[in-house]
Amino acid sequence: FLVKPNTGVQDIADQLERRGLISDARVFRLGVRAFGNDSALKAGEYEIKPRASMRDIMELLKSGKSVMYSLTIPEGLTVDQALQRIAEETALSGDMPATTPPEGSLATDTLRFTRGATRQQMVDKLLADQKKLVDDVWQRRAPDLPLANVEEFVTLASIVEKETGKGDERSRVAAVFLNRLAKGMRLQSDPTIIYGLFGGKGKPADRPIYQSDIQKQTPYNTYVINGLPPTPIANPGRAA
């Protein structure tokens, strides 16, 4: 049951009666006034249980305990893929950001929100959470890492994220890549081939990787470039 902002108790009572949630709008209005005041009912979206009493409904609408929605951004999605999930979430409102955030800059998390929260708010939260995470881990890094700056750190983490979805393999995969960087070897990571070919939209499910793709010249293909690609290739999670 949705209560829009600035909806008066009379309109709320009438809607409840029309929906068959209460038997008498007048009695409900009198009850609200007896137990509080007309402004006690809060805007929000509420889950009213079957056979809830008028008093139950009154207390629920006074509590402001709106229905909570969740939206999960898994590890390894690109920024484009994460933004698509946010854009498609019908419980959110408003437009998407006018500019696309940099690759790797969004947190991988489950967002909790009430109906009407804006898409911009979700993106801002993911940006802030990822910055906090990256800054925290970067400050605690080992001093001898062959990484020049935090951007390279996130780029390598994104490659590790895309190389394996298994938590117990990430440290081993990261060690292999760090060793290759330290020795000046090419990383030779298959996910960088895919990102170089298809970017943030991702590889179509029915498109195989051909032998010729391995030697295709792109700025991201670590079979043909030295060192790291110019940007991350996905949003890495904390474990990566």
C-alpha positions in Angstrom: 0.0 0.0 0.0 1.6 3.2 -1.2 1.3 6.5 0.8 2.6 9.4 -1.3 4.2 12.4 0.3 1.7 15.1 1.6 -1.3 12.7 1.4 -3.9 13.6 4.1 -5.4 11.2 6.5 -8.8 11.4 4.7 -7.3 10.4 1.4 -5.4 7.6 3.0 -8.5 6.3 4.8 -10.5 6.4 1.6 -7.9 4.5 -0.3 -7.7 1.9 2.4 -11.5 1.4 2.3 -11.5 1.2 -1.5 -8.8 -1.5 -1.4 -10.9 -3.4 1.1 -8.2 -3.1 3.7 -10.5 -1.4 6.2 -14.2 -1.5 6.6 -15.0 2.1 7.4 -12.8 5.1 6.4 -14.6 7.4 8.9 -13.8 5.1 11.9 -10.2 4.9 10.7 -9.9 8.8 10.6 -11.4 9.1 14.0 -8.9 6.4 15.3 -5.9 8.3 13.9 -7.1 11.5 15.6 -7.7 9.6 18.9 -4.3 8.0 19.0 -2.2 10.9 17.5 -2.9 13.5 14.9 -3.5 13.8 11.2 0.2 14.2 10.3 1.2 11.0 12.2 0.9 8.8 9.1 4.1 8.7 7.2 4.6 8.5 3.4 6.0 5.2 2.2 5.2 1.8 0.8 3.7 -0.7 3.3 3.0 -4.4 3.3 -0.3 -4.7 5.0 -1.0 -8.3 6.2 -4.3 -10.0 5.5 -6.9 -9.5 8.2 -4.8 -6.7 9.8 -6.9 -4.6 12.2 -7.4 -0.9 11.8 -5.2 -0.4 14.8 -2.5 -2.5 13.2 -2.6 -0.5 10.0 -2.6 2.7 11.9 0.5 1.7 13.8 2.2 0.5 10.7 1.6 3.8 8.8 2.8 5.7 11.9 6.0 3.7 12.1 7.3 4.6 8.7 8.6 1.1 8.2 8.4 0.9 4.4 8.9 -2.1 2.3 12.7 -2.6 1.6 14.0 -3.5 -1.9 17.3 -4.9 -2.7 19.6 -4.7 -5.8 22.7 -6.8 -6.0 25.8 -5.7 -8.0 28.0 -8.8 -8.2 31.7 -8.8 -8.3 33.1 -8.7 -11.8 30.4 -6.7 -13.5 31.6 -3.8 -15.7 30.3 -0.3 -14.9 28.1 -0.5 -18.0 26.5 -3.8 -16.7 26.1 -2.4 -13.2 24.4 0.7 -14.5 22.1 -1.4 -16.6 20.9 -3.2 -13.5 20.2 0.1 -11.8 18.4 1.5 -14.8 16.1 -1.5 -15.0 15.1 -1.5 -11.3 11.5 -0.3 -11.4 11.3 0.5 -7.7 13.9 3.3 -8.3 13.0 6.7 -9.6 14.8 9.4 -11.6 17.2 9.4 -14.5 20.6 7.7 -14.7 23.7 9.9 -14.3 24.5 12.0 -17.3 28.1 10.8 -17.4 29.3 7.2 -17.0 31.7 6.7 -14.0 35.1 5.3 -14.7 35.5 1.5 -15.1 36.2 -0.2 -11.8 34.8 2.7 -9.7 31.6 1.1 -8.5 31.3 -1.1 -5.3 30.1 -4.7 -5.6 27.4 -4.9 -3.0 23.7 -5.4 -2.3 21.9 -2.1 -2.1 18.8 -1.8 0.3 16.3 1.0 -0.5 12.7 2.0 -0.3 10.5 2.7 -3.3 11.2 6.2 -4.8 14.9 6.2 -4.0 16.7 7.7 -7.0 19.1 6.0 -9.4 21.6 8.8 -8.9 21.6 8.0 -5.1 22.4 4.4 -5.8 25.3 5.3 -8.1 26.6 7.8 -5.7 26.6 5.2 -2.9 28.4 2.7 -5.0 31.0 5.2 -6.0 31.6 6.3 -2.4 31.7 2.8 -1.0 34.2 1.7 -3.7 36.5 4.7 -3.1 36.5 4.0 0.7 37.3 0.3 0.1 40.1 1.0 -2.4 41.7 3.8 -0.3 41.6 1.5 2.7 43.2 -1.5 1.0 45.7 0.6 -0.9 47.0 2.2 2.4 47.6 -1.3 3.8 49.3 -2.7 0.8 52.7 -4.4 0.9 55.5 -1.9 0.2 57.2 -3.9 -2.5 54.2 -4.2 -4.9 55.2 -3.5 -8.6 52.3 -1.0 -8.9 52.9 2.7 -9.4 49.6 4.1 -8.1 46.1 3.2 -7.0 44.7 3.2 -10.5 47.1 0.3 -11.4 46.1 -1.4 -8.2 42.4 -1.4 -9.2 43.3 -2.4 -12.7 45.2 -5.5 -11.5 42.4 -6.3 -9.0 39.8 -6.2 -11.8 41.9 -8.7 -13.8 42.2 -11.0 -10.9 38.4 -10.7 -10.4 37.7 -11.7 -13.9 40.2 -14.5 -14.0 38.6 -16.5 -11.2 35.3 -16.5 -9.3 36.7 -18.7 -6.6 37.8 -17.0 -3.4 40.5 -19.4 -2.5 42.2 -18.9 -5.9 42.4 -15.2 -6.0 45.6 -14.8 -3.9 47.4 -17.4 -6.1 46.2 -15.7 -9.3 47.2 -12.3 -8.0 50.7 -13.6 -7.0 51.2 -14.9 -10.5 50.4 -11.6 -12.1 52.4 -9.6 -9.6 55.4 -11.9 -10.4 55.0 -11.3 -14.1 54.8 -7.6 -13.6 57.9 -7.6 -11.5 59.8 -9.5 -14.1 58.5 -7.4 -17.0 56.6 -10.3 -18.5 53.3 -10.0 -20.3 50.2 -10.8 -18.1 48.5 -12.9 -20.8 45.1 -12.7 -19.2 42.2 -13.9 -21.3 39.6 -11.5 -19.8 41.7 -8.6 -21.1 41.2 -9.9 -24.6 37.5 -9.9 -24.2 37.4 -6.4 -22.7 39.5 -5.1 -25.6 37.1 -6.6 -28.1 33.8 -5.8 -26.5 34.4 -3.2 -23.8 32.0 -2.7 -20.9 29.0 -4.3 -22.7 30.6 -7.7 -22.4 31.0 -10.6 -24.8 27.8 -11.9 -26.4 27.0 -15.3 -24.9 27.0 -16.9 -28.4 30.3 -15.4 -29.5 33.3 -17.8 -29.0 36.9 -16.6 -28.6 38.8 -17.3 -31.7 42.6 -18.1 -32.0 42.9 -14.9 -34.0 41.5 -12.8 -31.1 44.5 -13.7 -29.0 46.9 -11.6 -31.2 44.4 -8.8 -32.0 45.9 -5.4 -31.3 43.8 -3.6 -28.6 45.0 -1.4 -25.7 43.7 -4.0 -23.3 45.0 -7.3 -24.8 47.8 -8.3 -22.4 49.0 -11.0 -24.8 50.2 -8.1 -27.1 50.8 -5.2 -24.7 53.4 -4.9 -22.0 52.3 -4.3 -18.4 48.8 -3.4 -17.4 45.9 -2.2 -19.6 45.0 1.5 -19.5 42.0 1.1 -17.2 40.3 -1.6 -15.1 38.2 -4.2 -17.0 35.5 -4.6 -14.3 34.5 -3.7 -10.8 36.6 -5.7 -8.4 35.2 -6.9 -5.0 37.1 -6.7 -1.7 38.6 -10.2 -2.0 40.2 -9.4 -5.4 
